[in-house]
Amino acid sequence: MEYIKGRGAQLNTKNRFEKTELVLEHFEGIDELPDMGQKTQVFLEYPKSMLNRTDSPDLPFVYSLNPYQGCEHGCVYCYARNVHQYWGFSAGLDFEQKIIAKPDAAKVLRKQFQNKNYLPESTTLSGNTDCYQPLERKMKITRSLLEVFYEFRHPVGLITKNSLILRDIDILSEMAKLNLVHVMVSITSLDEKLRLQMEPRTATAKNRLQVVKTLNEAGVPTGVMTAPIIPGLNSEEIPNLVQACADHGALAVGYTILRLNGSVSEIFKDWLYKSFPDAADKIWHQVENCHGGQVNDSRFGTRMRGEGKIAESIKQLFRLSVKRFMEGRKFPEFDYTKFRRVSESGQLVLSF
């Protein structure tokens, strides 16, 4: 099969929850091959809750909420691909071609905030897929959620790799005045060729850096996640990445090391050997070196940082880069004291 341009995954992996699967065999006897590069399909979902409590001690938030499931950005390494299997889809091409949208998300969130027993806690939008992926331009679900966060004066963190977030700079800047918002922009590489292969439908690194600059100049505290760091592929970029973040006003910078959980392992390996056949073995073995001989580690505390000599060298390079370019910068604290309950009629509820 030819390399599918504009998509990260190059195949549909088997869904571990499904007993049957669609496969392509003896293609000489098939008149029409399946269109693996098909257009994006949108499915609507109407959940009863938008706040997902996390039980992971190494995550900096209590709740996450996702206006979309699946992501058209198509990042080949995305850990969230596995979740798509719970919806009956593949973690491969389905993840970036079959997007589930939640049009009533803001309505549901409002109802949860109105609950007399609810108290504000650290919340991230999104925890799974990008809340500013291309579909957001049309559906504006993320925008409607931000309006609820602002109305209730509830702090929220956002992470994205799409410059579409600048559309909402008006509400973000108002929230920032009340210490209600932090933004992290994900930038994995400054190499545009690598970005196109690894994250085919995302904004360019240049545009993402401009987002960092624009938001900070508007008073919106913005940092960068240089994640994931892939040893042998983008790990040597760490100093240049951190310096670029600093030059564009980033207030914080973080990283994680690539881990390939579940079906993501097969998807990434297939992509790696197709995209970088000469270097694939070396890169794959370096990833294994960071996870005790495996490509995944589910242990809290080590799963995102790895261990071993290569992981330690990446850690030290990152720390030295931050000390050189970013020392003294930090986010302002969220202000949870401003949270207020608002009734359906728009009236403030004075008692908790």
Residue frames relative to the residue before (quaternion, step in Angstrom):
aa qw qx qy qz dx dy dz
M 1.0000 0.0000 0.0000 0.0000 0.00 0.00 0.00
E 0.4792 -0.6775 0.4761 0.2909 3.58 -0.96 0.85
Y 0.6007 -0.5498 0.4375 0.3815 3.55 -1.26 0.50
I 0.3212 -0.7639 0.5337 0.1685 3.58 -0.78 1.06
K 0.2596 -0.7885 0.5397 0.1396 3.57 -0.30 1.24
G 0.7828 0.3300 -0.2464 0.4664 3.53 -1.12 0.70
R 0.7004 0.3523 -0.2604 0.5635 3.57 1.31 0.13
G 0.4601 -0.6695 0.5065 0.2890 3.55 -1.13 0.64
A 0.7301 0.3609 -0.2115 0.5403 3.58 0.59 -1.15
Q 0.2571 -0.7756 0.5615 0.1305 3.53 -1.09 0.75
L 0.7679 0.2124 -0.1393 0.5881 3.57 1.30 0.21
N 0.3829 -0.6590 0.5825 0.2826 3.52 -1.36 0.14
T 0.2695 -0.7718 0.5557 0.1512 3.57 -0.56 1.13
K 0.6169 -0.5478 0.4129 0.3858 3.57 -1.25 0.42
N 0.3844 -0.6905 0.5654 0.2360 3.55 -1.03 0.83
R 0.3946 -0.7654 0.4573 0.2220 3.58 -0.51 1.17
F 0.6585 0.5012 -0.3139 0.4653 3.59 1.24 -0.26
E 0.6588 0.5024 -0.2986 0.4737 3.59 1.28 -0.23
K 0.4248 -0.7137 0.5016 0.2421 3.58 -0.99 0.85
T 0.7682 0.2654 -0.1475 0.5636 3.57 1.14 -0.61
E 0.0767 -0.7910 0.6048 0.0512 3.57 -1.23 0.39
L 0.4270 -0.6710 0.5457 0.2640 3.53 -1.26 0.52
V 0.0003 -0.8098 0.5853 -0.0418 3.57 -0.66 1.11
L 0.3615 -0.7090 0.5656 0.2160 3.54 -1.31 0.44
E 0.1056 0.7977 -0.5824 0.1156 3.56 -0.49 1.19
H 0.8451 0.1188 -0.0977 0.5120 3.57 -1.21 0.61
F 0.0624 0.8692 -0.4906 0.0028 3.56 0.84 0.88
E 0.4938 0.6403 -0.4479 0.3814 3.57 1.22 -0.18
G 0.7198 0.4419 -0.2465 0.4753 3.59 1.14 -0.56
I 0.6150 0.5250 -0.3526 0.4709 3.56 1.25 0.19
D 0.4066 -0.7360 0.4893 0.2312 3.57 -0.76 1.05
E 0.8025 0.1355 -0.0582 0.5781 3.57 1.00 -0.82
L 0.3008 -0.7452 0.5683 0.1767 3.57 -0.73 1.05
P 0.5523 -0.6013 0.4427 0.3707 3.60 -1.08 0.59
D 0.4407 -0.7006 0.5040 0.2467 3.55 -1.04 0.82
M 0.1585 -0.8325 0.5268 0.0658 3.58 0.04 1.32
G 0.6891 0.4402 -0.2904 0.4970 3.58 1.21 -0.24
Q 0.2209 0.8343 -0.4853 0.1401 3.55 1.22 0.49
K 0.6247 -0.5512 0.4070 0.3744 3.54 -1.31 0.38
T 0.6324 -0.5493 0.3998 0.3720 3.53 -1.29 0.43
Q 0.1848 -0.7510 0.6255 0.1025 3.54 -1.08 0.85
V 0.2126 -0.7810 0.5778 0.1047 3.59 -1.04 0.79
F 0.0999 -0.7732 0.6258 0.0234 3.55 -0.94 1.01
L 0.3163 -0.7671 0.5306 0.1728 3.60 -0.96 0.84
E 0.0821 -0.7812 0.6188 0.0067 3.53 -1.05 0.90
Y 0.1566 -0.7986 0.5781 0.0584 3.58 -0.99 0.85
P 0.0940 -0.8468 0.5227 0.0299 3.61 0.26 1.27
K 0.4764 -0.6559 0.5082 0.2909 3.54 -1.28 0.42
S 0.7737 0.1707 -0.1036 0.6012 3.58 1.26 -0.34
M 0.2560 -0.7712 0.5628 0.1513 3.57 -1.11 0.69
L 0.6718 0.4961 -0.2923 0.4659 3.58 1.18 -0.49
N 0.1142 -0.7956 0.5944 0.0271 3.55 -0.67 1.16
R 0.2885 -0.7683 0.5459 0.1687 3.58 -0.53 1.14
T 0.2545 -0.7672 0.5730 0.1356 3.56 -0.90 0.96
D 0.2531 -0.7677 0.5732 0.1345 3.54 -1.11 0.75
S 0.4885 0.6803 -0.4146 0.3559 3.57 1.26 0.31
P 0.3477 -0.7778 0.4839 0.1999 3.62 -0.48 1.13
D 0.6907 0.4608 -0.2947 0.4730 3.62 1.18 -0.27
L 0.5721 0.5335 -0.4077 0.4710 3.58 1.23 0.44
P 0.4186 -0.7583 0.4501 0.2169 3.61 -0.87 0.94
F 0.7025 0.3935 -0.2844 0.5203 3.61 1.07 0.58
V 0.4629 -0.6781 0.5081 0.2604 3.54 -1.26 0.54
Y 0.7979 0.1676 -0.0656 0.5753 3.55 0.98 -0.92
S 0.0730 -0.7329 0.6689 0.1007 3.50 -1.31 0.50
L 0.0490 -0.7789 0.6216 0.0670 3.56 -1.22 0.41
N 0.1758 -0.8135 0.5540 0.0229 3.51 -0.96 0.99
P 0.2902 -0.7729 0.5385 0.1686 3.61 -0.46 1.14
Y 0.7737 0.1918 -0.1105 0.5936 3.56 1.26 -0.44
Q 0.1746 -0.7202 0.6552 0.1469 3.54 -1.32 0.44
G 0.6971 0.2787 -0.2921 0.5924 3.52 -0.77 1.09
C 0.0839 -0.8181 0.5685 0.0216 3.58 -1.13 0.48
E 0.3976 -0.7528 0.4839 0.2026 3.53 -0.68 1.15
H 0.4704 0.6689 -0.4514 0.3572 3.60 1.20 -0.18
G 0.2703 -0.8336 0.4533 0.1629 3.57 1.14 -0.59
C 0.2370 0.7776 -0.5496 0.1927 3.62 1.08 0.55
V 0.4315 -0.7648 0.4165 0.2354 3.54 -0.49 1.23
Y 0.7081 0.4776 -0.2472 0.4577 3.59 1.14 -0.63
C 0.4134 0.7797 -0.4287 0.1933 3.61 1.23 -0.27
Y 0.4249 -0.7239 0.4941 0.2266 3.57 -0.72 1.13
A 0.6219 0.5813 -0.3369 0.4024 3.61 1.15 -0.60
R 0.4412 0.7108 -0.4565 0.3029 3.60 1.20 -0.23
N 0.6365 0.5658 -0.3357 0.4025 3.59 0.96 -0.85
V 0.6082 0.5819 -0.3557 0.4062 3.59 1.06 -0.72
H 0.5867 0.6053 -0.3707 0.3898 3.59 1.11 -0.64
Q 0.5752 0.6058 -0.3712 0.4053 3.57 1.19 -0.46
Y 0.5931 0.5721 -0.3647 0.4334 3.58 1.16 -0.54
W 0.6805 0.4681 -0.2786 0.4901 3.59 1.22 -0.44
G 0.5979 -0.5910 0.3501 0.4132 3.57 1.30 0.11
F 0.5980 0.5586 -0.3566 0.4507 3.57 1.29 0.24
S 0.5545 -0.5736 0.4745 0.3720 3.55 -1.34 0.07
A 0.5136 -0.6312 0.4891 0.3140 3.54 -1.23 0.51
G 0.6014 0.5941 -0.3443 0.4085 3.57 1.28 -0.26
L 0.8506 0.0202 0.0142 0.5253 3.56 -0.69 -1.10
D 0.5739 0.5973 -0.3839 0.4079 3.60 1.07 -0.64
F 0.6164 0.5893 -0.3415 0.3952 3.57 1.00 -0.84
E 0.7784 0.3205 -0.1688 0.5126 3.57 1.03 -0.77
Q 0.6884 0.4563 -0.2787 0.4902 3.59 1.29 -0.07
K 0.7529 0.2916 -0.1609 0.5676 3.60 1.18 -0.55
I 0.0293 -0.8441 0.5320 -0.0592 3.53 -0.01 1.37
I 0.2384 -0.7538 0.5988 0.1280 3.55 -0.94 0.94
A 0.1029 -0.8035 0.5862 0.0144 3.57 -0.73 1.12
K 0.2461 -0.7726 0.5746 0.1109 3.55 -1.15 0.74
P 0.1794 -0.8538 0.4794 0.0952 3.60 0.28 1.26
D 0.7038 0.4408 -0.2664 0.4892 3.63 1.15 -0.51
A 0.2757 0.8176 -0.4798 0.1593 3.58 1.26 0.20
A 0.6833 0.4924 -0.2980 0.4494 3.60 0.82 -0.95
K 0.6314 0.5372 -0.3220 0.4573 3.57 1.02 -0.82
V 0.6710 0.4911 -0.2896 0.4740 3.57 0.96 -0.89
L 0.6516 0.5149 -0.3156 0.4590 3.59 0.96 -0.88
R 0.6199 0.5475 -0.3357 0.4509 3.57 0.96 -0.84
K 0.6610 0.5092 -0.3034 0.4603 3.58 0.91 -0.91
Q 0.6543 0.5068 -0.3178 0.4627 3.59 1.01 -0.78
F 0.6574 0.5000 -0.3105 0.4705 3.59 1.00 -0.77
Q 0.6520 0.5276 -0.3128 0.4457 3.59 1.12 -0.60
N 0.4914 0.6587 -0.4306 0.3732 3.58 1.24 -0.30
K 0.4849 -0.7126 0.4287 0.2706 3.58 -0.71 1.11
N 0.6837 0.4847 -0.2843 0.4657 3.58 1.19 -0.45
Y 0.5497 0.6295 -0.4011 0.3750 3.58 1.23 -0.16
L 0.0413 -0.7622 0.6457 0.0193 3.55 -1.04 0.88
P 0.5334 -0.6699 0.4099 0.3142 3.61 -0.90 0.87
E 0.0215 0.7658 -0.6422 0.0281 3.53 -1.08 0.85
S 0.7087 -0.4660 0.3071 0.4316 3.57 -1.25 0.35
T 0.0256 -0.8173 0.5697 -0.0828 3.54 -0.73 1.17
T 0.1333 -0.7925 0.5927 0.0526 3.56 -1.00 0.89
L 0.1293 -0.7563 0.6406 0.0311 3.51 -1.07 0.92
S 0.6164 -0.4455 -0.6330 0.1447 1.78 -0.67 2.39
G 0.4470 -0.6728 0.5001 0.3123 3.56 -1.23 0.20
N 0.7474 0.3939 -0.2025 0.4952 3.56 1.17 -0.53
T 0.8248 -0.0225 0.0424 0.5634 3.60 0.51 -1.11
D 0.6740 -0.5431 0.3263 0.3799 3.56 -1.23 0.43
C 0.3737 -0.7556 0.5000 0.1985 3.56 -0.68 1.14
Y 0.7168 0.3706 -0.2533 0.5335 3.61 1.29 -0.12
Q 0.2374 0.7664 -0.5559 0.2173 3.56 1.06 0.70
P 0.7581 -0.4492 0.2159 0.4205 3.63 -1.18 0.50
L 0.6250 0.5651 -0.3490 0.4102 3.62 0.99 -0.75
E 0.5722 0.6138 -0.3729 0.3959 3.59 1.15 -0.56
R 0.5625 0.6095 -0.3914 0.3986 3.59 1.09 -0.58
K 0.7282 0.4054 -0.2182 0.5077 3.56 1.08 -0.78
M 0.7780 0.4066 -0.2035 0.4335 3.58 0.78 -1.04
K 0.1877 -0.8445 0.4842 0.1312 3.60 1.21 -0.55
I 0.2486 0.7841 -0.5293 0.2076 3.58 1.06 0.72
T 0.6387 0.5240 -0.3268 0.4589 3.58 0.96 -0.82
R 0.6188 0.5423 -0.3314 0.4617 3.56 1.00 -0.82
S 0.6809 0.4868 -0.2948 0.4610 3.60 0.87 -0.91
L 0.6272 0.5244 -0.3331 0.4698 3.59 1.09 -0.63
L 0.6329 0.5243 -0.3297 0.4646 3.59 0.99 -0.80
E 0.6223 0.5450 -0.3407 0.4468 3.57 1.02 -0.74
V 0.6450 0.4997 -0.3159 0.4842 3.59 1.07 -0.72
F 0.6322 0.5254 -0.3331 0.4618 3.60 0.93 -0.86
Y 0.6792 0.4878 -0.2911 0.4647 3.57 0.92 -0.90
E 0.6491 0.5294 -0.3245 0.4395 3.59 0.90 -0.90
F 0.7458 0.3764 -0.2083 0.5087 3.58 0.98 -0.86
R 0.3744 -0.7464 0.4651 0.2940 3.59 1.33 -0.03
H 0.3592 0.7354 -0.4796 0.3165 3.53 0.97 0.93
P 0.4252 -0.7113 0.4923 0.2664 3.66 -0.69 0.97
V 0.0322 0.7897 -0.6117 0.0336 3.55 -1.15 0.65
G 0.2384 -0.7365 0.6133 0.1569 3.53 -1.19 0.66
L 0.1416 -0.7841 0.5994 0.0771 3.57 -1.10 0.70
I 0.0538 -0.7676 0.6352 0.0668 3.54 -1.19 0.56
T 0.1100 0.8010 -0.5743 0.1286 3.56 -0.86 0.99
K 0.1956 -0.7401 0.6184 0.1776 3.53 -1.34 0.19
N 0.5825 0.5581 -0.3676 0.4626 3.54 1.18 0.63
S 0.4474 -0.7127 0.4790 0.2499 3.58 -0.85 0.96
L 0.4175 0.7086 -0.4616 0.3325 3.59 1.28 -0.01
I 0.5287 0.6468 -0.4069 0.3695 3.60 1.15 -0.46
L 0.5908 0.5878 -0.3704 0.4103 3.60 1.12 -0.54
R 0.5020 0.6342 -0.4248 0.4066 3.59 1.20 -0.30
D 0.7620 0.3781 -0.1789 0.4943 3.56 1.06 -0.82
I 0.2801 0.7979 -0.4979 0.1923 3.58 1.19 0.40
D 0.5728 0.6013 -0.3839 0.4037 3.59 1.14 -0.51
I 0.7359 0.3977 -0.2342 0.4954 3.56 0.76 -1.01
L 0.6159 0.5543 -0.3454 0.4407 3.60 1.07 -0.68
S 0.6701 0.4912 -0.3059 0.4649 3.59 0.95 -0.83
E 0.6305 0.5116 -0.3391 0.4751 3.61 1.07 -0.64
M 0.6455 0.5077 -0.3150 0.4758 3.58 1.00 -0.78
A 0.6344 0.5504 -0.3298 0.4312 3.57 1.02 -0.81
K 0.6027 0.5720 -0.3559 0.4278 3.59 1.07 -0.68
L 0.7309 0.3817 -0.2062 0.5269 3.56 1.22 -0.56
N 0.4495 -0.7028 0.4299 0.3452 3.59 1.32 0.21
L 0.4056 0.7315 -0.4402 0.3265 3.53 0.96 0.98
V 0.7975 0.2706 -0.1374 0.5214 3.62 1.16 -0.09
H 0.0439 -0.7249 0.6863 0.0389 3.50 -1.30 0.72
V 0.1389 -0.7785 0.6063 0.0839 3.59 -1.08 0.69
M 0.0805 -0.7505 0.6529 0.0637 3.54 -1.10 0.80
V 0.1925 -0.7628 0.6099 0.0951 3.56 -0.86 1.02
S 0.3130 -0.7608 0.5417 0.1725 3.58 -0.79 1.01
I 0.0647 0.7781 -0.6200 0.0769 3.58 -0.76 1.10
T 0.1858 -0.8374 0.5110 0.0550 3.55 -0.43 1.24
S 0.8107 -0.0169 0.0528 0.5829 3.58 1.08 -0.67
L 0.3676 -0.6991 0.5670 0.2336 3.54 -1.22 0.58
D 0.5440 0.6040 -0.3804 0.4410 3.55 1.37 -0.10
E 0.3492 -0.7834 0.4750 0.1969 3.58 -0.30 1.24
K 0.6215 0.5380 -0.3509 0.4485 3.59 1.02 -0.67
L 0.6620 0.4896 -0.2965 0.4839 3.57 0.97 -0.87
R 0.6254 0.5470 -0.3345 0.4448 3.58 0.98 -0.84
L 0.6638 0.5139 -0.3018 0.4519 3.59 0.92 -0.90
Q 0.6814 0.4764 -0.2894 0.4743 3.57 1.03 -0.73
M 0.7644 0.4177 -0.1873 0.4540 3.56 0.90 -1.00
E 0.7862 0.1236 -0.0294 0.6048 3.58 1.12 -0.76
P 0.1003 -0.9046 0.4046 0.0895 3.57 0.83 1.06
R 0.8001 0.2846 -0.1532 0.5054 3.64 0.98 -0.64
T 0.4547 0.6619 -0.4630 0.3752 3.54 1.10 0.70
A 0.6188 -0.5043 0.4303 0.4214 3.56 -1.33 0.11
T 0.5747 -0.5772 0.4411 0.3768 3.58 -1.15 0.53
A 0.6330 -0.5242 0.3992 0.4064 3.58 -1.22 0.41
K 0.6097 0.5599 -0.3440 0.4432 3.58 1.05 -0.77
N 0.6874 0.4714 -0.2807 0.4759 3.58 0.91 -0.90
R 0.6414 0.5186 -0.3300 0.4590 3.58 1.04 -0.72
L 0.6266 0.5150 -0.3326 0.4812 3.59 1.03 -0.72
Q 0.6325 0.5214 -0.3288 0.4690 3.57 1.06 -0.71
V 0.5895 0.5546 -0.3553 0.4678 3.58 1.14 -0.64
V 0.6336 0.5333 -0.3176 0.4618 3.58 0.95 -0.92
K 0.6847 0.4912 -0.2762 0.4621 3.55 0.89 -0.98
T 0.6861 0.5027 -0.2839 0.4427 3.57 0.84 -1.00
L 0.6790 0.4923 -0.2970 0.4564 3.58 0.89 -0.90
N 0.6683 0.4908 -0.3099 0.4653 3.58 0.90 -0.85
E 0.6404 0.5133 -0.3272 0.4683 3.58 1.03 -0.72
A 0.6707 0.4662 -0.2844 0.5019 3.58 1.22 -0.52
G 0.5932 -0.6095 0.3468 0.3954 3.57 1.30 0.11
V 0.5311 0.6129 -0.4130 0.4143 3.59 1.28 0.16
P 0.3857 -0.7440 0.4891 0.2419 3.64 -0.44 1.14
T 0.0569 0.8266 -0.5479 0.1151 3.55 -0.48 1.23
G 0.0514 -0.7839 0.6188 0.0039 3.54 -1.02 0.92
V 0.4148 -0.7007 0.5292 0.2384 3.55 -1.32 -0.17
M 0.1988 -0.7185 0.6512 0.1420 3.53 -1.19 0.73
T 0.1711 -0.7599 0.6201 0.0940 3.57 -0.62 1.13
A 0.3864 0.7413 -0.4351 0.3346 3.52 0.53 1.20
P 0.5843 -0.2655 -0.7658 -0.0403 1.39 -1.91 1.60
I 0.4298 -0.6258 0.5729 0.3089 3.52 -1.29 0.42
I 0.1310 -0.7954 0.5911 0.0288 3.56 -0.73 1.13
P 0.3762 -0.7553 0.4809 0.2380 3.60 -0.31 1.19
G 0.8094 0.2406 -0.2040 0.4954 3.55 -0.89 0.98
L 0.7221 0.3925 -0.2460 0.5139 3.58 1.27 -0.15
N 0.8190 -0.0194 0.0168 0.5732 3.60 0.76 -0.98
S 0.4031 0.7540 -0.4499 0.2580 3.60 1.28 0.01
E 0.6497 0.5242 -0.3262 0.4436 3.59 1.07 -0.65
E 0.5992 0.5881 -0.3468 0.4181 3.59 1.26 -0.27
I 0.4087 0.7662 -0.4486 0.2115 3.60 1.22 -0.34
P 0.6909 0.4639 -0.3218 0.4516 3.68 0.68 -0.89
N 0.6753 0.4886 -0.2964 0.4664 3.59 0.94 -0.86
L 0.6230 0.5364 -0.3330 0.4618 3.57 1.07 -0.73
V 0.6881 0.4764 -0.2864 0.4664 3.58 0.82 -0.99
Q 0.6437 0.5150 -0.3290 0.4606 3.59 0.96 -0.78
A 0.6466 0.5129 -0.3192 0.4658 3.59 0.96 -0.84
C 0.6278 0.5263 -0.3306 0.4686 3.58 1.01 -0.76
A 0.6638 0.5039 -0.2972 0.4660 3.56 0.92 -0.92
D 0.6631 0.5207 -0.3033 0.4440 3.58 0.93 -0.90
H 0.7277 0.3958 -0.2311 0.5102 3.58 1.17 -0.51
G 0.6639 -0.5911 0.2778 0.3643 3.55 1.21 0.54
A 0.3217 0.7673 -0.5068 0.2258 3.62 1.19 0.20
L 0.3352 -0.7596 0.5288 0.1765 3.57 -0.96 0.89
A 0.7880 0.0815 -0.0461 0.6085 3.58 1.24 -0.29
V 0.0535 -0.7807 0.6209 0.0463 3.55 -1.23 0.41
G 0.0194 -0.8030 0.5954 -0.0172 3.56 -1.00 0.84
Y 0.1411 -0.7852 0.5941 0.1028 3.56 -1.29 0.10
T 0.0879 -0.7273 0.6691 0.1249 3.51 -1.39 0.23
I 0.4134 -0.6729 0.5479 0.2758 3.55 -1.25 0.46
L 0.6014 -0.5892 0.4057 0.3557 3.56 -1.03 0.80
R 0.0680 0.7392 -0.6697 0.0216 3.54 -1.07 0.85
L 0.2512 -0.8011 0.5363 0.0872 3.53 -0.87 0.98
N 0.0394 -0.8412 0.5385 -0.0285 3.54 0.14 1.32
G 0.8602 0.1192 -0.0860 0.4884 3.56 -1.14 0.69
S 0.8483 -0.1322 0.1244 0.4974 3.54 -0.99 -0.92
V 0.5132 0.6522 -0.4213 0.3658 3.60 1.21 -0.38
S 0.5717 0.6008 -0.3749 0.4143 3.58 1.13 -0.60
E 0.6921 0.4666 -0.2707 0.4796 3.58 0.84 -0.99
I 0.6513 0.5271 -0.3099 0.4493 3.58 0.98 -0.90
F 0.6979 0.4703 -0.2749 0.4649 3.57 0.85 -1.00
K 0.6533 0.5187 -0.3260 0.4448 3.59 0.91 -0.84
D 0.6301 0.5273 -0.3253 0.4681 3.57 0.98 -0.85
W 0.6736 0.4894 -0.2861 0.4743 3.59 0.93 -0.95
L 0.6551 0.5417 -0.3144 0.4225 3.58 0.91 -0.94
Y 0.7222 0.4384 -0.2588 0.4683 3.58 0.81 -0.95
K 0.6312 0.4974 -0.3369 0.4906 3.60 1.20 -0.38
S 0.7347 0.4451 -0.2282 0.4583 3.57 1.00 -0.86
F 0.8074 0.1017 -0.0148 0.5810 3.58 1.02 -0.83
P 0.0657 -0.8650 0.4957 0.0407 3.59 0.67 1.08
D 0.6833 0.4980 -0.2999 0.4418 3.61 0.98 -0.74
A 0.7649 0.3527 -0.1838 0.5068 3.59 1.07 -0.70
A 0.4322 0.7583 -0.4298 0.2311 3.59 1.25 -0.28
D 0.6558 0.5222 -0.3247 0.4380 3.60 0.84 -0.93
K 0.6666 0.5102 -0.2966 0.4554 3.57 0.90 -0.95
I 0.6731 0.4901 -0.2999 0.4655 3.59 0.87 -0.95
W 0.6510 0.5285 -0.3187 0.4419 3.59 0.90 -0.93
H 0.6909 0.4772 -0.2813 0.4645 3.59 0.89 -0.94
Q 0.6269 0.5191 -0.3475 0.4655 3.60 1.09 -0.57
V 0.6061 0.5223 -0.3520 0.4857 3.58 1.08 -0.65
E 0.6390 0.5198 -0.3186 0.4691 3.59 0.97 -0.85
N 0.6306 0.5567 -0.3253 0.4319 3.58 0.99 -0.83
C 0.6774 0.5015 -0.2844 0.4569 3.58 1.13 -0.68
H 0.7708 0.3044 -0.1646 0.5349 3.59 1.25 -0.28
G 0.6617 -0.5626 0.3100 0.3867 3.56 0.92 0.91
G 0.7437 -0.3936 0.2173 0.4947 3.58 1.05 0.73
Q 0.6662 0.4216 -0.2930 0.5409 3.57 1.32 -0.05
V 0.4608 -0.6632 0.4946 0.3213 3.59 -1.25 0.08
N 0.7436 0.2855 -0.1978 0.5713 3.57 1.29 0.07
D 0.0208 -0.7605 0.6490 0.0023 3.53 -1.20 0.66
S 0.2040 -0.8239 0.5213 0.0883 3.58 -0.52 1.15
R 0.4668 0.6945 -0.4452 0.3186 3.61 1.23 0.00
F 0.4774 -0.6562 0.5082 0.2884 3.54 -0.91 0.97
G 0.7648 0.3624 -0.2710 0.4587 3.54 -1.02 0.82
T 0.7900 0.2418 -0.1417 0.5453 3.59 1.04 -0.69
R 0.5430 0.6709 -0.3957 0.3138 3.60 1.15 -0.56
M 0.7520 0.3893 -0.2181 0.4852 3.61 1.02 -0.72
R 0.7289 0.4060 -0.2310 0.5005 3.59 1.23 -0.34
G 0.3476 -0.7484 0.4959 0.2704 3.56 1.16 -0.53
E 0.1901 -0.7546 0.6108 0.1462 3.54 -1.35 -0.09
G 0.5828 0.5575 -0.4306 0.4051 3.55 -1.24 0.37
K 0.7482 -0.4445 0.2693 0.4125 3.54 -1.34 0.20
I 0.6794 0.4857 -0.3084 0.4554 3.60 0.85 -0.88
A 0.6533 0.5047 -0.3101 0.4714 3.58 0.95 -0.88
E 0.6577 0.5082 -0.3112 0.4608 3.58 0.99 -0.79
S 0.6439 0.5110 -0.3286 0.4651 3.60 1.00 -0.75
I 0.6259 0.5191 -0.3283 0.4807 3.59 1.07 -0.72
K 0.6369 0.5369 -0.3127 0.4564 3.57 0.98 -0.88
Q 0.6902 0.4745 -0.2823 0.4678 3.58 0.88 -0.94
L 0.6360 0.5227 -0.3284 0.4631 3.59 0.99 -0.81
F 0.6495 0.5100 -0.3130 0.4691 3.57 1.00 -0.83
R 0.6695 0.5080 -0.3039 0.4486 3.60 0.85 -0.94
L 0.6601 0.4968 -0.3095 0.4708 3.59 0.94 -0.86
S 0.6460 0.5222 -0.3197 0.4558 3.58 1.01 -0.79
V 0.6530 0.5016 -0.3079 0.4767 3.58 0.98 -0.84
K 0.6514 0.5162 -0.3171 0.4569 3.58 0.94 -0.85
R 0.6837 0.4948 -0.2836 0.4554 3.56 1.01 -0.82
F 0.8288 0.2816 -0.1066 0.4717 3.58 0.80 -0.99
M 0.8071 0.3279 -0.1235 0.4752 3.61 1.08 -0.68
E 0.3797 0.7699 -0.4676 0.2108 3.60 1.20 -0.08
G 0.7954 0.3063 -0.2411 0.4640 3.54 -1.01 0.91
R 0.6195 0.5394 -0.3564 0.4453 3.60 1.22 -0.11
K 0.1469 0.7839 -0.5966 0.0889 3.58 -1.09 0.65
F 0.5637 -0.5826 0.4699 0.3493 3.54 -1.33 0.35
P 0.4726 -0.6039 0.5379 0.3502 3.58 -1.18 0.45
E 0.5609 -0.6095 0.4378 0.3496 3.58 -1.15 0.53
F 0.5151 -0.6014 0.5102 0.3356 3.56 -1.18 0.58
D 0.2657 -0.7451 0.5886 0.1666 3.58 -1.15 0.62
Y 0.1442 -0.8222 0.5487 0.0455 3.56 -0.24 1.31
T 0.5424 0.6489 -0.3957 0.3580 3.60 1.21 -0.26
K 0.6397 0.5532 -0.3267 0.4219 3.59 1.19 -0.40
F 0.4205 0.7193 -0.4699 0.2916 3.60 1.25 -0.13
R 0.0072 0.7874 -0.6148 0.0443 3.54 -0.96 0.92
R 0.3646 -0.7196 0.5434 0.2323 3.55 -1.10 0.67
V 0.1367 -0.7958 0.5885 0.0401 3.56 -0.90 0.97
S 0.3980 -0.7330 0.5035 0.2253 3.58 -0.82 1.01
E 0.7028 -0.4461 0.3415 0.4364 3.57 -1.32 0.14
S 0.6905 0.4747 -0.2790 0.4691 3.57 1.08 -0.66
G 0.5796 -0.6078 0.3689 0.3982 3.57 1.29 -0.02
Q 0.5230 0.6281 -0.4119 0.4029 3.58 1.31 0.12
L 0.4947 -0.6469 0.4940 0.3044 3.54 -1.12 0.73
V 0.2685 -0.7184 0.6165 0.1782 3.54 -1.10 0.77
L 0.3300 -0.8196 0.4400 0.1606 3.55 -0.33 1.25
S 0.7542 0.3559 -0.2173 0.5073 3.60 1.01 -0.62
F 0.3741 -0.7119 0.5507 0.2236 3.57 -1.18 0.66
